[in-house]
């Protein structure tokens, strides 16, 4: 049976979860889940940024259990991990927010440069694994900056691991992320 319009069906329980993942549908009760996640994350966590759109950035989370899939973040020079609570931002507006609150210094064309004062990272699905984001194309062995950037990347991840011991940091670059609607500006 071929289904043309998924919105006509009432999705519940296990079937709903399967359909959401299989067809990239927005969960029916996602607002409840997001509010509950925010409440859980606000306990004993340092909130670095919060705005009226629902963007929340947490500093050095104890675990990623209550964070959304594919959330993006950045590691500063001291190894502090700043990560969004839900997948709302691409790295560019996230970095601009972190610059605005004085955590990092934003750089134009940051994704083409060897990391200097931050490293972008992203959560792998719903796991406790963080991978390198678009921060460096130099994770590719054929890139001319590979030899210079890899020790720097290792240093960022080692410092972040000390401050976030429950999170698994991996040097591998995050691959394609499924269709998710992100906010693309600060406004």
NULUMPA-470498 format. One record per atom (N, C-alpha, C): x negated, y negated, z negated; residue in one letter. Coordinates in steps of 0.1 Angstrom, whole numbers, plus 5000, padded with zeros to 4 digits. Atoms other than C-alpha are relative to their C-alpha. Example, Ala and Ser with C-alpha at 12.3 -4.5 7.8 and 13.67 -1.06 7.14 Angstrom:
BEGIN
499150125000A/487750454922A/499149885000A/500950115000S/486350114929S/500849894992S/
//
This chain:
BEGIN
499250125000X/500050005000X/499149885000X/500850124999X/498549675010X/500849884994X/499350115007X/499449374988X/499549875006X/500450134994X/499549035004X/500049894990X/499950115009X/500548814975X/500050054986X/500249945013X/499248914941X/500849924989X/499350095010X/501048624923X/501450054997X/498649965002X/504448794927X/500150114990X/500049895010X/503449074903X/499849954986X/500350035014X/503549064866X/498950104995X/501149925004X/500249184853X/499950014985X/500149985014X/499949334819X/498950104996X/500849905006X/497549524797X/498850055009X/501249954993X/494949754814X/500149975015X/499850034986X/496449704848X/499649865003X/500350144998X/496049334844X/498549985000X/501450025000X/492449354835X/499350065012X/500549944988X/491749584864X/500249905012X/499750094988X/493549344889X/499249884999X/500850125002X/491749044874X/498650025006X/501449974995X/488349204881X/499950045014X/500049954987X/489249374913X/500349895011X/499650104990X/490849074930X/499749864996X/500450135005X/489248784911X/501149914997X/498850075004X/492548674896X/499749934987X/500150075013X/492748414868X/500850084990X/499249935010X/493848594836X/501349924996X/498750075003X/497548514827X/499949934987X/500050065013X/496748434791X/498649944997X/501450055002X/493248284796X/499949884991X/500050125010X/494147964777X/499950054986X/500149955014X/494748164746X/498750064997X/501349945002X/491548364750X/498949894999X/501050115001X/489548044756X/500149934987X/499850075012X/491047874726X/499450084988X/500549905011X/490248184704X/498550005001X/501549994999X/486748204718X/499449874994X/500650125005X/486147834710X/500150004985X/499950005014X/487447884675X/498950094994X/501049915005X/485048184670X/498649945001X/501450064998X/482047994684X/499849884991X/500250125009X/482647694662X/499650034986X/500449965013X/481947894631X/498550035001X/501449975002X/478247884621X/499249995013X/500850034987X/477047754656X/499849855001X/500250154998X/475547424664X/500549965014X/499550054987X/477547254691X/499249885004X/500950114995X/475247034711X/500849895008X/499250094992X/477946884733X/501550055001X/498649964998X/481746884736X/500749885007X/499350114994X/484046674759X/501550045002X/498649994999X/487746634767X/500450105011X/499749904990X/487546874797X/499950144995X/500149875005X/486847164774X/498650055002X/501449964998X/483047174782X/499450004986X/500749995013X/481247304751X/498750065002X/501349954998X/477547354750X/499550044986X/500549955013X/476147564721X/498550015000X/501449995001X/472547544709X/499650134992X/500549885006X/470747874701X/501150094993X/498949915006X/473848104697X/499450124994X/500549885007X/473448394674X/500250135009X/499749904991X/475048624700X/500849955012X/499150054988X/476848594734X/501350075000X/498749935000X/479848804723X/501249925003X/498850094999X/482248514723X/499949905012X/500250094988X/480948344755X/500650075012X/499449954988X/482448374789X/498950075009X/500949944991X/480848574817X/499349905009X/500850084991X/478148414839X/499849864995X/500250135005X/477848114817X/498549955002X/501450064997X/474847884825X/499549934988X/500650075010X/472347734803X/498649955004X/501450054997X/468847584800X/499250024987X/500949995012X/465847644777X/499149885001X/500950125000X/463947334766X/498550054996X/501449975002X/460147314759X/499850074987X/500149935013X/460647434723X/500650134999X/499349875000X/462547744733X/501450004996X/498650015004X/465947614723X/500950045012X/499049974989X/468747774744X/501249924998X/498850085000X/471547544753X/500950075011X/499249924991X/474447744769X/501449964999X/498650035000X/477947664779X/500850114995X/499149905006X/480747844762X/500850085010X/499249944990X/482747914793X/499449965014X/500550034987X/481847914830X/500849885006X/499350124995X/482847554838X/499049925008X/500950094993X/479647394851X/499050075008X/501149954993X/477047454877X/498849944992X/501250055007X/473447384866X/499849855000X/500350144998X/473247034880X/500849914989X/499450095010X/475946874858X/499750044985X/500549965013X/474847084828X/498749934997X/501350075002X/471346944832X/500249854998X/499850145002X/472646594835X/500649974986X/499550015014X/474646644802X/498850014990X/501149985009X/471546774785X/499049885000X/500850124999X/469546474798X/500749884993X/499250115007X/472346234786X/499950014985X/500149995014X/472146374751X/498650014995X/501450015004X/468346364751X/499350134997X/500649875002X/467546734752X/498950025010X/501049994989X/465646734785X/499949885008X/500150114990X/464546494812X/500450065013X/499549954987X/466546554844X/499049965011X/500850024988X/464546584876X/500750025013X/499449974986X/465746544912X/499350125006X/500649884993X/465146864932X/499450094990X/500649925011X/464547044899X/499950155004X/500049864996X/465347384916X/498850035009X/501149974990X/462347344940X/498749984993X/501250035006X/459747264914X/499750104989X/500549915011X/457647464889X/500649944988X/499450055012X/459447434856X/499149914992X/500850095008X/458147134836X/500649984986X/499550025014X/460447044807X/501350084997X/498949915002X/463247304811X/500050125010X/499849894991X/464147634826X/501550045000X/498649965000X/467647714838X/500250154999X/499749865002X/469248044829X/501550035001X/498649964998X/472448234833X/500350144994X/499649875006X/474248514815X/500450105011X/499649894990X/474648844834X/501350064995X/498749965003X/478348914834X/500449994985X/499650005015X/479649004799X/499050084992X/501049935007X/476349144787X/499349904990X/500850085009X/473849014761X/498749975007X/501250034992X/471348954789X/500149865007X/500250134994X/470148614801X/498950025011X/501050004989X/468348584835X/499649865004X/500550134995X/466448304851X/501049955011X/499050064991X/468848064870X/499349955013X/500650054988X/468147864901X/498849914998X/501150085004X/465447684882X/498850015009X/501249984992X/462747834903X/500350105011X/500049904989X/462647994937X/498750084999X/501349945001X/459248094925X/500050144994X/500049865005X/460448424910X/499950095012X/500249924988X/460248544946X/498550015002X/501449984999X/456748694951X/499449945012X/500550064987X/456448544986X/499949854999X/500050155002X/456848184972X/498649964997X/501350055002X/453747974972X/499749964985X/500150045014X/454347864935X/500150124991X/499849885009X/454748224922X/499050014990X/501149985009X/451348254906X/500049904989X/500150105010X/451647924888X/501350004991X/498750015008X/455347944877X/500250124991X/499749885008X/455448304864X/499549994985X/500450025014X/453348234833X/500849904992X/499250115006X/455347924826X/501450064996X/498749935003X/458648124829X/499950094988X/500249905011X/457348394806X/499949934987X/500150085013X/456448124780X/501349954996X/498650045004X/459947974781X/500850114994X/499249895005X/461548314777X/499550054987X/500549955013X/459248424749X/500449904989X/499650095010X/459948104730X/501550014997X/498649985002X/463648144735X/500450134993X/499749875006X/463548504724X/499749994985X/500350025014X/461948394691X/501249934992X/498950075006X/464848154684X/501350075002X/498749934997X/467548384698X/499750155001X/500549864999X/466348744689X/501150105004X/499049914996X/469748904696X/500350005015X/499750014986X/469748804732X/498850065008X/501049944992X/467848994759X/499749905012X/500550094989X/465848754782X/499350085010X/500649924989X/464848894816X/499549905010X/500750094990X/462448734841X/500750005013X/499349984987X/464548854870X/501049885002X/499050114997X/466648584888X/501450065002X/498549964999X/470448604886X/500350015015X/499649994986X/471948724918X/501449945002X/498850064997X/475248624934X/501150024989X/499050005011X/478048534910X/501450005008X/498750004993X/481748604919X/500649875000X/499350134999X/484148324928X/500549964987X/499650065013X/484548114897X/500149855003X/499950144998X/485847754897X/499249924990X/500850075009X/483247524882X/500349855002X/499950145000X/483347154874X/498749955007X/501250044993X/480846984897X/499549864997X/500550145003X/480446644881X/500249984985X/499950035014X/480246484847X/501449944997X/498750075002X/483646304852X/501150104999X/
//
